[in-house]
């Protein structure tokens, strides 16, 4: 019964069947919550191969008579999937989302392909060994998928923080205008209108701040400064973003140096640039530089 159910649900490997007896509820019910060793399962199949063949044929014929299945030929073909690699070690937000879906499909395909016959498993891992380690190809794709997801989350956290700072600045300016109108004793209608605009701006600022905090927590990074820049402070890097604080489809992040900028040079070409402001004295003598 165990082999019959396993083969019906597409589980052929004896090692896979053994793991299912631990992890799959249906398998545990069939075995009475017992976990036979994969070598015993394989040996049982080899010793009773002819009987099992006849049993499966009888079951298929019964299913055919009951109208549950039609007997015929099933052909399966495969194709090569081009690896998703970035020549310039950078991806746009749109490509990150698309790459995640593509990599998930590749991982699922590799998991299915990893199910091999017992004889091949015994030859590769040795008889009696589980051989449940992930293939190198699958491990590389899983690592790359994790890096892409983390980079996308950090990009979203950065743009959300920038939007929160802008909303906060707009709210402060709106409130300042409302206070100024009150101080000069402006008409009541004007004060009411300015107060409404200030309240609306403050509500948007709070929503943007909450979104930035959530994005930072989701990315697992330290909460960035969400206050507007002080006068005279060095401007922060500004990633392209939408009005709601999410990155645009063309916003990019470099995996080699996440703090670098994609900028256009004098000759019109685009390069990833790391800014390094220089400090000079009145005589134009260079004192030092620092990266940001």
C-alpha positions as CSV (number, residue, x, y, z in Angstrom):
1,X,0.0,0.0,0.0
2,X,2.9,2.4,0.8
3,X,4.6,1.9,-2.6
4,X,1.3,2.1,-4.4
5,X,0.4,5.4,-2.9
6,X,3.9,6.8,-3.2
7,X,4.0,6.0,-7.0
8,X,0.5,7.4,-7.5
9,X,1.6,10.8,-6.1
10,X,4.8,10.8,-8.1
11,X,7.2,9.8,-5.2
12,X,9.5,7.2,-6.7
13,X,12.7,7.5,-4.7
14,X,13.0,5.2,-1.7
15,X,14.8,7.9,0.2
16,X,12.0,10.4,-0.6
17,X,9.4,7.8,0.5
18,X,11.3,7.4,3.8
19,X,11.4,11.2,4.4
20,X,7.6,11.4,3.5
21,X,6.9,8.8,6.3
22,X,8.3,11.4,8.7
23,X,7.0,14.6,7.1
24,X,3.8,13.8,5.1
25,X,0.6,13.1,7.1
26,X,-0.9,10.8,4.5
27,X,2.3,8.6,4.5
28,X,2.3,8.5,8.3
29,X,-1.3,7.3,8.3
30,X,-0.6,4.6,5.8
31,X,2.4,3.3,7.8
32,X,0.7,3.6,11.2
33,X,3.2,6.4,12.1
34,X,6.2,4.1,11.4
35,X,9.2,5.1,9.3
36,X,10.7,2.2,7.4
37,X,14.3,2.7,6.2
38,X,14.8,3.5,2.6
39,X,17.0,0.4,2.1
40,X,14.2,-1.8,3.3
41,X,11.7,-0.1,1.0
42,X,14.1,-0.6,-2.0
43,X,14.9,-4.2,-1.1
44,X,11.2,-5.0,-0.7
45,X,10.5,-3.6,-4.2
46,X,13.4,-5.6,-5.7
47,X,12.3,-8.8,-4.1
48,X,8.6,-8.4,-5.1
49,X,9.1,-6.6,-8.4
50,X,7.1,-9.1,-10.5
51,X,4.2,-9.1,-8.1
52,X,4.2,-5.4,-7.9
53,X,4.1,-5.1,-11.7
54,X,1.1,-7.3,-11.8
55,X,-0.6,-5.5,-8.9
56,X,-0.2,-2.1,-10.6
57,X,-1.6,-3.5,-13.9
58,X,-4.6,-4.8,-12.1
59,X,-5.2,-1.5,-10.3
60,X,-5.0,0.4,-13.5
61,X,-7.5,-1.9,-15.2
62,X,-9.9,-1.6,-12.3
63,X,-9.6,2.2,-12.5
64,X,-10.2,2.0,-16.3
65,X,-13.4,0.0,-15.8
66,X,-14.6,2.5,-13.1
67,X,-14.0,5.4,-15.6
68,X,-11.3,6.9,-13.4
69,X,-8.4,6.8,-15.9
70,X,-7.8,6.3,-19.5
71,X,-4.7,4.1,-20.4
72,X,-2.3,5.5,-23.0
73,X,1.1,6.9,-23.5
74,X,2.4,10.0,-21.8
75,X,5.4,11.8,-23.2
76,X,7.5,14.2,-21.3
77,X,10.0,16.6,-22.8
78,X,12.3,19.2,-21.3
79,X,14.1,22.3,-22.2
80,X,17.1,24.3,-21.0
81,X,16.4,27.4,-19.0
82,X,18.7,30.4,-19.5
83,X,20.3,31.5,-16.2
84,X,19.2,34.9,-15.0
85,X,22.5,36.8,-14.6
86,X,23.3,40.5,-14.5
87,X,26.3,41.6,-16.6
88,X,26.7,44.8,-14.7
89,X,25.9,43.3,-11.2
90,X,22.8,45.5,-10.9
91,X,19.1,45.0,-11.3
92,X,16.1,47.2,-11.5
93,X,13.2,46.7,-9.1
94,X,11.1,45.4,-12.0
95,X,13.8,42.8,-12.8
96,X,14.1,41.8,-9.2
97,X,10.4,40.9,-9.0
98,X,10.6,39.1,-12.3
99,X,13.8,37.3,-11.3
100,X,12.3,36.1,-8.1
101,X,9.4,34.4,-9.9
102,X,11.8,32.9,-12.5
103,X,14.2,31.5,-9.9
104,X,11.3,30.0,-7.9
105,X,10.2,28.2,-11.0
106,X,13.8,26.9,-11.6
107,X,14.1,25.8,-8.0
108,X,10.8,23.9,-8.2
109,X,12.0,22.2,-11.5
110,X,15.3,21.3,-9.9
111,X,13.6,19.7,-6.9
112,X,11.5,17.5,-9.2
113,X,14.6,16.6,-11.3
114,X,16.4,15.7,-8.1
115,X,14.2,12.7,-7.6
116,X,16.3,9.9,-9.1
117,X,16.1,6.1,-9.1
118,X,17.4,4.1,-6.1
119,X,20.2,2.6,-8.1
120,X,21.5,6.0,-9.1
121,X,21.2,7.2,-5.5
122,X,23.1,4.2,-4.2
123,X,25.9,4.7,-6.7
124,X,26.2,8.4,-5.9
125,X,25.8,8.4,-2.1
126,X,26.6,4.8,-1.1
127,X,24.2,2.2,0.0
128,X,22.5,3.0,3.3
129,X,23.2,6.7,3.2
130,X,20.4,9.2,2.9
131,X,22.0,11.6,0.4
132,X,19.6,14.4,1.2
133,X,22.1,17.2,0.7
134,X,21.1,19.9,-1.7
135,X,22.7,19.8,-5.2
136,X,25.3,22.6,-5.7
137,X,23.2,24.0,-8.6
138,X,20.1,24.3,-6.5
139,X,22.1,25.8,-3.5
140,X,23.5,28.5,-5.8
141,X,20.1,29.5,-7.1
142,X,18.7,29.6,-3.6
143,X,21.5,31.8,-2.4
144,X,21.0,34.1,-5.4
145,X,17.3,34.3,-4.8
146,X,17.9,35.3,-1.2
147,X,20.3,38.0,-2.2
148,X,17.9,39.5,-4.8
149,X,15.0,39.5,-2.3
150,X,17.2,41.2,0.3
151,X,18.4,43.8,-2.1
152,X,14.9,44.5,-3.2
153,X,13.7,44.9,0.4
154,X,16.6,47.3,1.2
155,X,15.8,49.3,-2.0
156,X,12.1,49.6,-1.0
157,X,13.1,50.6,2.6
158,X,15.4,53.3,1.2
159,X,12.8,54.9,-1.1
160,X,10.2,54.6,1.7
161,X,12.5,56.5,4.1
162,X,13.1,59.2,1.5
163,X,9.4,59.6,0.9
164,X,8.8,59.8,4.6
165,X,11.4,62.6,5.0
166,X,9.8,64.6,2.1
167,X,6.3,64.2,3.6
168,X,7.6,65.3,7.0
169,X,9.2,68.4,5.5
170,X,5.9,69.2,3.6
171,X,4.0,68.8,6.9
172,X,6.3,71.1,8.7
173,X,6.1,73.8,6.0
174,X,2.3,73.5,5.9
175,X,2.1,73.9,9.7
176,X,4.5,76.9,9.6
177,X,2.2,78.6,7.1
178,X,-0.8,78.0,9.3
179,X,1.0,79.4,12.3
180,X,2.1,82.4,10.4
181,X,-1.4,83.1,9.3
182,X,-2.6,82.9,12.9
183,X,0.2,85.3,14.1
184,X,-0.7,88.0,11.6
185,X,-4.4,87.5,12.3
186,X,-5.3,86.5,8.8
187,X,-9.0,86.1,7.8
188,X,-10.7,83.2,9.6
189,X,-11.5,81.4,6.3
190,X,-7.8,81.5,5.3
191,X,-6.7,80.2,8.7
192,X,-9.2,77.3,8.5
193,X,-8.0,76.4,5.0
194,X,-4.4,76.4,6.0
195,X,-5.1,74.3,9.2
196,X,-6.9,71.8,7.0
197,X,-3.9,71.6,4.6
198,X,-1.5,71.2,7.6
199,X,-3.6,68.4,9.1
200,X,-3.8,66.6,5.8
201,X,0.0,66.9,5.3
202,X,0.6,65.7,8.8
203,X,-1.6,62.6,8.2
204,X,0.3,61.8,5.0
205,X,3.6,62.3,6.9
206,X,2.5,59.8,9.6
207,X,1.4,57.2,7.0
208,X,4.7,57.6,5.1
209,X,6.7,57.2,8.4
210,X,4.8,54.1,9.4
211,X,5.4,52.6,5.9
212,X,9.1,53.4,6.2
213,X,9.4,51.8,9.6
214,X,7.6,48.7,8.3
215,X,9.8,48.5,5.2
216,X,13.0,48.8,7.4
217,X,11.8,46.0,9.7
218,X,10.9,43.8,6.8
219,X,14.4,44.3,5.3
220,X,16.0,43.6,8.7
221,X,18.0,46.9,8.6
222,X,18.5,49.7,11.1
223,X,15.7,52.3,11.0
224,X,17.0,55.2,8.9
225,X,16.7,58.9,9.9
226,X,13.2,60.0,8.9
227,X,13.6,63.7,9.8
228,X,14.1,66.3,7.0
229,X,17.6,67.4,6.3
230,X,18.8,70.4,8.3
231,X,19.9,73.5,6.4
232,X,23.4,73.2,5.0
233,X,23.5,69.4,5.5
234,X,24.9,67.2,2.8
235,X,22.0,65.8,0.7
236,X,21.3,62.2,0.8
237,X,21.3,59.9,-2.2
238,X,18.0,60.1,-4.0
239,X,16.7,56.9,-5.6
240,X,13.9,57.3,-8.2
241,X,10.6,56.5,-6.5
242,X,6.9,56.8,-7.1
243,X,4.6,59.1,-5.1
244,X,3.7,56.3,-2.7
245,X,7.4,55.8,-1.8
246,X,7.9,52.6,-3.8
247,X,10.8,52.3,-6.3
248,X,10.1,52.8,-10.0
249,X,10.5,50.0,-12.4
250,X,13.9,51.4,-13.5
251,X,15.3,52.1,-10.0
252,X,18.6,50.1,-9.7
253,X,20.8,48.8,-6.9
254,X,24.3,47.6,-7.3
255,X,25.2,44.3,-5.6
256,X,28.9,44.9,-5.5
257,X,28.6,48.4,-3.9
258,X,25.1,49.2,-2.7
259,X,26.1,52.8,-1.8
260,X,27.2,53.7,-5.3
261,X,25.2,55.8,-7.7
262,X,24.3,55.2,-11.3
263,X,25.3,58.6,-12.9
264,X,26.0,59.9,-16.4
265,X,29.5,61.1,-17.1
266,X,30.7,64.0,-19.3
267,X,30.8,61.7,-22.4
268,X,27.2,60.6,-21.9
269,X,28.0,57.1,-20.7
270,X,26.4,55.8,-17.4
271,X,28.6,54.4,-14.7
272,X,28.3,53.3,-11.1
273,X,29.9,56.2,-9.1
274,X,31.0,56.4,-5.5
275,X,31.0,60.0,-4.3
276,X,34.0,61.2,-2.4
277,X,33.8,64.9,-1.3
278,X,37.1,66.6,-1.0
279,X,38.1,69.2,1.6
280,X,40.3,72.1,0.5
281,X,41.7,75.2,2.3
282,X,41.5,78.8,1.1
283,X,44.7,78.2,-1.0
284,X,42.9,75.3,-2.9
285,X,45.3,72.8,-1.3
286,X,43.7,69.5,-0.9
287,X,43.4,68.4,2.8
288,X,41.6,65.1,2.4
289,X,38.6,63.2,1.1
290,X,36.0,60.9,2.5
291,X,33.5,58.6,0.9
292,X,29.8,58.7,1.6
